[in-house]
Amino acid sequence: MLEELAQAEAAVAACVDAPAWALTEPDLVAALDAAHRLEQRLAAVQLTLVRELDGRGTAQAQGASSTAVWLRDRLRLTVPAARRLVDLARALDSGAPGVRAALASGAISVEQARVIGDTVGTVQAAAGAEAADKAVGVLVEWAGQFEPTLLRRLGTRILDHVAPEVAEAAARAALEAEARRSARDRHVTLSELSDGRLRLTGSLDAEAAGLLRAAIDPLTAPSGPDDSRSPGQRRHDALADLCRLTLRTDELPEHGGEPAQLVVTTSFDALARHLDVGTLDTGLRLTAETVRRLACDAAVLPAVLGSAGQALDVGRQRRLVTGPLRRALVLRDRGCAFPGCDRPPRWCDAHHIRHWADGGDTSLANSVLLCGHHHRHVHRGEWAVRLGRDGHPEFVPPAWLDPTQVPRRNLYHRRT
């Protein structure tokens, strides 16, 4: 397989530099069709490989919490995209061989395969394997005419064609399946832009969408006839107001034993200049005006760092030894420090690098933030944890994974 893929890659590489301008219009269209067909066939190969790796447990053996997370790190995918890849590989392997064959032939696209796989699974649950086989044929034929969104809509009535005697009951089952898919695909993504802003994207299920609208709509009304904000700006400000209102309650879960709070970080020189600019523990930078305004209405804790990022002094709100230490760990590690993990601080435990039972102390120099999965993984003893010369954690992999045992670091939380 590796030899065949190498030949295919070489052939594709030759096409990349071929002069497309020299083709006639019919040849150009034919080349586009051929490239699309090849893309789907390669996708079928990729899905086969993903399914085999998933079945072998390769991701977990290499320290990832799931195959989707491993693919995220290996192929530079988003976790939702990687999860959809794993789900489709499982679906085509377990219950839809006809769909896999259609994809491998280039007759359908990956998105059409996902729609057909979901629909066929519903048909099989409602009417059995024979009806499911019929549904594959009908849906693959329809896929030659309809794009994925319309194909999914048509698929809700597929039983009218392949098993009309159970169509009504199956319609209810399809609705329930759609609700399950909606719950499975729900996500919210916060992407940090180069200028410190966040891009908010995602997909909410029906219940969460209703809750958000109920909470945010009363706050989106124009403040008066002179309100010049656009609807999008009003929704932005309403979301910020909603967060402020929520932070004023005492019902939020704690972060490492402390209430939800803002931590503003500044260098000593900036602090001596009366707090020039500030940085939140999420890495976002704030103007001095914004910091002073927040300080009027919230408990903002100063945290002074040295030039290499070591915590020199972290403010206290309560007389708890774990409070300042936890905040110092969050400021240093930003989240789970294990290589390739993007889980935030609130999902993490403080791990003793030298175990407490072995005489290790509870200090910043002997602690590292790890999510639950990687905390358990590190305790198995295959990975060595230490602080580098700059005071930040690094992980030495086992020899079976990397014979050279080059130390690795988490790059997801690194500040630029």
C-alpha positions as CSV (number, residue, x, y, z in Angstrom):
1,M,0.0,0.0,0.0
2,L,2.8,2.4,0.8
3,E,4.4,1.9,-2.6
4,E,1.1,2.4,-4.4
5,L,0.4,5.6,-2.4
6,A,3.8,6.9,-3.2
7,Q,3.2,6.4,-6.9
8,A,-0.2,8.1,-6.6
9,E,1.4,11.0,-4.7
10,A,4.0,11.4,-7.4
11,A,1.3,11.4,-10.1
12,V,-0.7,14.1,-8.3
13,A,2.5,16.2,-7.7
14,A,3.1,16.1,-11.5
15,C,-0.5,17.4,-12.1
16,V,0.0,20.3,-9.7
17,D,2.6,21.9,-12.0
18,A,0.8,20.9,-15.2
19,P,-0.3,24.0,-17.3
20,A,-4.1,24.0,-16.8
21,W,-4.4,27.0,-19.1
22,A,-3.4,24.7,-22.0
23,L,-6.5,22.5,-21.6
24,T,-9.6,23.0,-23.7
25,E,-12.8,23.8,-21.7
26,P,-14.2,20.3,-22.1
27,D,-10.8,18.8,-21.0
28,L,-10.7,21.3,-18.0
29,V,-14.2,20.1,-16.9
30,A,-13.2,16.5,-17.3
31,A,-10.0,17.0,-15.3
32,L,-12.0,18.6,-12.5
33,D,-14.3,15.6,-12.4
34,A,-11.4,13.3,-12.3
35,A,-9.7,15.2,-9.5
36,H,-12.9,15.2,-7.5
37,R,-13.4,11.4,-8.1
38,L,-9.7,10.8,-7.0
39,E,-10.3,12.9,-3.9
40,Q,-13.2,10.6,-2.8
41,R,-11.2,7.4,-3.5
42,L,-8.3,8.7,-1.4
43,A,-10.8,9.5,1.3
44,A,-12.0,5.9,1.3
45,V,-8.4,4.8,1.7
46,Q,-7.9,7.3,4.6
47,L,-11.1,6.1,6.3
48,T,-9.8,2.5,6.1
49,L,-6.5,3.5,7.7
50,V,-8.3,5.5,10.4
51,R,-10.5,2.6,11.3
52,E,-7.6,0.2,11.6
53,L,-5.6,2.7,13.8
54,D,-8.7,3.2,15.9
55,G,-9.3,-0.5,16.3
56,R,-5.7,-1.1,17.4
57,G,-5.8,1.6,20.1
58,T,-2.7,3.4,18.6
59,A,-3.8,6.8,19.9
60,Q,-4.2,5.6,23.5
61,A,-0.9,3.8,23.4
62,Q,0.9,7.0,22.4
63,G,-0.7,9.0,25.2
64,A,-3.7,10.6,23.5
65,S,-7.1,10.5,25.1
66,S,-8.9,9.4,22.0
67,T,-8.3,8.7,18.3
68,A,-9.9,12.0,17.4
69,V,-7.4,13.9,19.6
70,W,-4.5,12.0,18.2
71,L,-5.7,12.8,14.6
72,R,-6.0,16.4,15.6
73,D,-2.3,16.5,16.6
74,R,-1.1,14.2,13.7
75,L,-3.0,15.7,10.8
76,R,-3.5,19.2,12.2
77,L,-7.3,18.9,12.2
78,T,-9.9,20.4,14.5
79,V,-11.2,18.0,17.0
80,P,-14.8,18.1,15.6
81,A,-13.4,17.3,12.1
82,A,-11.3,14.5,13.5
83,R,-14.2,13.1,15.4
84,R,-16.4,13.1,12.3
85,L,-13.6,11.2,10.5
86,V,-13.5,8.5,13.2
87,D,-17.3,8.2,13.3
88,L,-17.6,7.9,9.6
89,A,-14.8,5.3,9.5
90,R,-16.6,3.2,12.1
91,A,-19.9,3.6,10.3
92,L,-18.6,2.5,6.9
93,D,-16.7,-0.4,8.5
94,S,-19.6,-1.8,10.6
95,G,-22.8,-1.3,8.8
96,A,-22.6,0.2,5.4
97,P,-20.2,-1.7,3.0
98,G,-22.2,-0.5,0.0
99,V,-21.6,3.1,1.0
100,R,-17.9,2.4,1.3
101,A,-17.8,0.8,-2.1
102,A,-19.6,3.8,-3.6
103,L,-17.1,6.2,-2.0
104,A,-14.2,4.1,-3.1
105,S,-15.5,4.2,-6.7
106,G,-15.7,8.0,-6.6
107,A,-19.5,7.9,-7.2
108,I,-20.3,9.8,-4.0
109,S,-18.5,12.4,-1.9
110,V,-17.4,12.1,1.7
111,E,-20.2,14.4,2.9
112,Q,-22.7,12.3,0.9
113,A,-21.3,9.2,2.4
114,R,-21.8,10.6,5.9
115,V,-25.4,11.4,5.1
116,I,-26.1,8.0,3.6
117,G,-24.4,6.2,6.5
118,D,-26.5,8.1,9.1
119,T,-29.7,7.4,7.1
120,V,-28.9,3.8,6.5
121,G,-28.3,3.3,10.2
122,T,-31.7,4.7,11.0
123,V,-33.3,2.4,8.3
124,Q,-31.6,-0.7,9.7
125,A,-32.7,0.0,13.2
126,A,-36.3,0.6,12.0
127,A,-36.8,-2.0,9.3
128,G,-33.9,-4.4,9.3
129,A,-30.9,-5.2,7.1
130,E,-32.8,-6.0,3.9
131,A,-34.4,-2.5,3.9
132,A,-31.1,-1.0,4.7
133,D,-29.5,-2.6,1.7
134,K,-32.3,-1.2,-0.5
135,A,-31.8,2.2,1.0
136,V,-28.1,2.2,0.1
137,G,-29.0,1.7,-3.5
138,V,-31.6,4.4,-3.6
139,L,-29.5,6.9,-1.7
140,V,-26.4,6.3,-3.9
141,E,-28.6,6.9,-6.9
142,W,-30.0,10.1,-5.5
143,A,-26.4,11.2,-4.6
144,G,-25.8,11.5,-8.3
145,Q,-28.3,14.3,-8.4
146,F,-28.5,16.0,-5.0
147,E,-25.9,17.7,-2.7
148,P,-25.6,16.5,0.9
149,T,-28.1,18.9,2.5
150,L,-30.9,18.0,0.2
151,L,-29.9,14.4,0.2
152,R,-30.3,14.3,4.0
153,R,-33.7,16.0,3.7
154,L,-34.8,13.4,1.1
155,G,-33.4,10.6,3.3
156,T,-36.0,11.4,6.0
157,R,-38.6,9.8,3.8
158,I,-36.5,7.0,2.4
159,L,-38.7,4.3,4.1
160,D,-41.6,5.4,1.9
161,H,-39.6,3.9,-0.9
162,V,-37.9,0.8,0.7
163,A,-40.3,-0.2,3.6
164,P,-43.6,1.8,3.5
165,E,-45.2,-0.5,6.1
166,V,-42.9,1.0,8.8
167,A,-42.4,4.5,7.4
168,E,-44.5,6.3,10.0
169,A,-42.8,4.7,13.0
170,A,-39.4,5.3,11.3
171,A,-40.1,8.9,10.8
172,R,-40.2,9.3,14.6
173,A,-37.0,7.3,14.8
174,A,-35.4,9.5,12.2
175,L,-36.4,12.6,14.2
176,E,-34.8,11.1,17.3
177,A,-31.7,10.2,15.4
178,E,-31.4,13.7,14.2
179,A,-31.7,14.9,17.7
180,R,-28.9,12.5,18.7
181,R,-26.7,13.8,15.8
182,S,-27.4,17.4,16.9
183,A,-26.3,16.5,20.4
184,R,-23.2,14.7,19.1
185,D,-22.1,17.5,16.9
186,R,-22.7,20.3,19.4
187,H,-19.6,22.4,20.1
188,V,-18.4,25.9,20.7
189,T,-15.0,27.0,19.5
190,L,-13.0,30.0,20.8
191,S,-10.2,30.9,18.4
192,E,-7.7,33.5,19.4
193,L,-6.9,36.0,16.7
194,S,-3.5,37.7,16.2
195,D,-4.7,40.9,17.8
196,G,-6.0,39.3,21.0
197,R,-9.6,39.1,20.1
198,L,-11.6,35.8,20.1
199,R,-13.6,34.3,17.2
200,L,-16.6,32.5,18.5
201,T,-18.1,29.8,16.4
202,G,-20.1,26.7,17.0
203,S,-23.3,24.7,16.7
204,L,-25.9,24.5,19.5
205,D,-28.5,21.9,19.9
206,A,-32.1,23.0,20.0
207,E,-32.3,23.2,23.8
208,A,-29.1,25.2,24.2
209,A,-30.1,27.5,21.3
210,G,-33.4,28.1,23.1
211,L,-31.6,28.8,26.4
212,L,-29.2,31.2,24.8
213,R,-31.9,33.1,23.0
214,A,-34.0,33.4,26.1
215,A,-31.0,34.8,28.1
216,I,-29.6,37.0,25.4
217,D,-32.6,38.5,23.6
218,P,-33.7,40.8,26.4
219,L,-30.1,42.3,26.5
220,T,-29.9,42.9,22.7
221,A,-32.5,45.6,22.4
222,P,-31.2,49.1,21.4
223,S,-30.5,51.2,24.4
224,G,-32.3,54.2,22.9
225,P,-32.9,56.1,19.7
226,D,-29.3,57.2,19.5
227,D,-27.9,53.6,19.8
228,S,-25.8,53.2,16.6
229,R,-24.7,49.7,17.3
230,S,-25.3,47.0,14.6
231,P,-27.4,43.9,15.5
232,G,-24.2,41.9,15.7
233,Q,-22.5,44.5,18.0
234,R,-25.6,44.4,20.3
235,R,-25.4,40.6,20.5
236,H,-21.7,40.9,21.3
237,D,-22.4,43.3,24.1
238,A,-25.3,41.2,25.4
239,L,-23.1,38.2,25.6
240,A,-20.6,40.2,27.6
241,D,-23.4,41.5,29.9
242,L,-24.6,37.9,30.4
243,C,-21.1,36.8,31.5
244,R,-20.8,39.7,33.9
245,L,-24.2,38.8,35.4
246,T,-23.2,35.2,35.7
247,L,-19.9,36.0,37.4
248,R,-21.7,38.0,40.1
249,T,-23.6,34.9,41.2
250,D,-22.1,32.3,43.6
251,E,-23.4,29.3,41.6
252,L,-20.4,28.9,39.2
253,P,-18.2,25.8,39.8
254,E,-14.8,26.6,41.4
255,H,-11.5,26.6,39.5
256,G,-9.1,24.5,41.6
257,G,-10.9,25.3,44.8
258,E,-11.3,29.0,44.1
259,P,-14.3,31.1,42.8
260,A,-14.3,32.1,39.2
261,Q,-12.2,35.2,38.9
262,L,-10.0,37.4,36.6
263,V,-6.3,37.2,37.0
264,V,-4.3,40.2,35.5
265,T,-0.6,39.6,34.9
266,T,1.9,42.4,34.4
267,S,5.7,42.7,34.6
268,F,7.3,44.5,37.6
269,D,8.3,47.5,35.4
270,A,4.8,47.9,34.1
271,L,3.4,47.6,37.6
272,A,5.8,50.4,38.7
273,R,4.4,52.5,36.0
274,H,1.0,52.3,37.5
275,L,-0.2,49.2,35.6
276,D,0.5,50.0,32.0
277,V,-1.2,47.0,30.3
278,G,-2.5,43.7,31.6
279,T,-2.7,40.2,30.4
280,L,-5.5,37.8,31.5
281,D,-4.7,34.2,32.5
282,T,-6.2,33.2,29.1
283,G,-3.4,35.2,27.3
284,L,-5.6,38.1,26.1
285,R,-4.0,41.6,26.6
286,L,-6.0,44.4,28.0
287,T,-5.4,48.2,27.8
288,A,-4.7,50.1,31.1
289,E,-8.1,51.8,30.8
290,T,-9.9,48.4,30.6
291,V,-8.0,47.0,33.5
292,R,-8.8,50.0,35.7
293,R,-12.5,49.7,34.7
294,L,-12.6,46.0,35.5
295,A,-10.9,46.7,38.9
296,C,-13.9,48.9,39.8
297,D,-16.3,46.1,39.5
298,A,-14.5,42.8,40.1
299,A,-11.9,41.1,42.2
300,V,-8.8,41.5,40.0
301,L,-5.8,39.8,41.5
302,P,-2.3,41.1,40.6
303,A,0.3,38.5,39.7
304,V,3.9,39.7,39.3
305,L,6.2,37.5,37.1
306,G,9.9,37.6,36.5
307,S,11.5,38.0,33.1
308,A,11.4,34.3,32.4
309,G,7.8,33.8,33.4
310,Q,8.4,32.6,36.9
311,A,5.7,33.6,39.5
312,L,7.3,36.0,42.0
313,D,4.2,37.0,43.8
314,V,0.6,36.0,43.4
315,G,-2.1,37.9,45.2
316,R,-4.4,36.2,47.8
317,Q,-8.1,36.4,48.4
318,R,-8.2,33.7,51.1
319,R,-5.8,32.1,53.6
320,L,-5.4,28.9,51.6
321,V,-2.0,27.6,50.6
322,T,-3.4,26.0,47.5
323,G,-5.0,29.2,46.2
324,P,-1.9,31.2,45.2
325,L,-0.1,28.0,44.1
326,R,-3.0,27.0,41.9
327,R,-3.0,30.5,40.3
328,A,0.7,30.3,39.8
329,L,0.4,27.0,38.0
330,V,-2.3,28.3,35.8
331,L,-0.2,31.3,34.9
332,R,2.8,29.1,34.1
333,D,1.2,26.1,32.3
334,R,-2.0,27.7,30.9
335,G,-3.7,24.3,30.9
336,C,-2.7,20.6,30.7
337,A,1.0,20.7,30.1
338,F,1.2,17.2,28.4
339,P,2.4,17.5,24.7
340,G,-0.5,17.9,22.3
341,C,-3.3,18.5,24.9
342,D,-5.4,21.6,24.7
343,R,-7.6,21.1,27.8
344,P,-8.0,24.2,29.9
345,P,-6.9,24.8,33.5
346,R,-10.4,24.1,35.0
347,W,-10.1,20.5,33.7
348,C,-6.7,19.9,35.3
349,D,-5.2,18.5,38.5
350,A,-2.0,19.6,40.1
351,H,0.5,16.7,39.7
352,H,3.6,16.4,42.0
353,I,6.6,15.8,39.7
354,R,8.3,14.1,42.7
355,H,5.5,12.2,44.3
356,W,4.3,13.3,47.8
357,A,4.9,9.8,49.1
358,D,8.5,10.0,48.0
359,G,9.1,13.2,49.9
360,G,8.1,15.7,47.2
361,D,7.0,19.1,48.4
362,T,3.9,21.1,47.4
363,S,5.6,23.9,45.4
364,L,5.6,25.5,42.0
365,A,8.9,23.9,41.2
366,N,7.5,20.4,42.0
367,S,4.0,20.8,40.3
368,V,2.6,20.6,36.8
369,L,-1.0,20.9,35.5
370,L,-2.4,17.7,34.0
371,C,-5.9,16.9,32.8
372,G,-7.4,13.7,34.3
373,H,-6.5,11.5,31.3
374,H,-2.9,12.6,31.2
375,H,-2.6,12.6,35.0
376,R,-3.4,8.9,34.9
377,H,-1.2,8.4,31.9
378,V,1.8,10.0,33.6
379,H,1.3,7.9,36.8
380,R,1.8,4.7,34.8
381,G,5.5,5.7,34.8
382,E,6.4,5.5,31.1
383,W,6.8,9.3,30.7
384,A,9.3,11.3,32.7
385,V,8.3,14.9,33.8
386,R,10.7,17.6,34.6
387,L,11.1,21.4,34.5
388,G,13.4,22.8,31.8
389,R,16.0,25.4,32.4
390,D,13.5,28.1,31.8
391,G,11.2,26.7,34.6
392,H,8.5,25.3,32.2
393,P,7.6,21.6,32.1
394,E,8.8,19.1,29.6
395,F,8.1,15.5,29.1
396,V,10.5,12.7,28.1
397,P,8.7,10.0,26.1
398,P,9.3,6.3,26.6
399,A,12.0,4.6,24.5
400,W,9.5,2.5,22.6
401,L,7.8,5.6,21.3
402,D,10.9,7.7,20.6
403,P,14.3,5.8,20.8
404,T,16.1,9.2,21.1
405,Q,13.8,10.3,23.9
406,V,13.9,13.9,22.9
407,P,11.9,16.0,25.5
408,R,8.6,17.3,24.3
409,R,6.5,20.4,25.3
410,N,3.0,21.5,25.0
411,L,2.7,24.1,22.2
412,Y,-1.0,24.8,22.4
413,H,-0.7,27.0,25.5
414,R,2.4,28.8,24.5
415,R,2.1,32.6,24.4
416,T,3.4,34.5,21.4
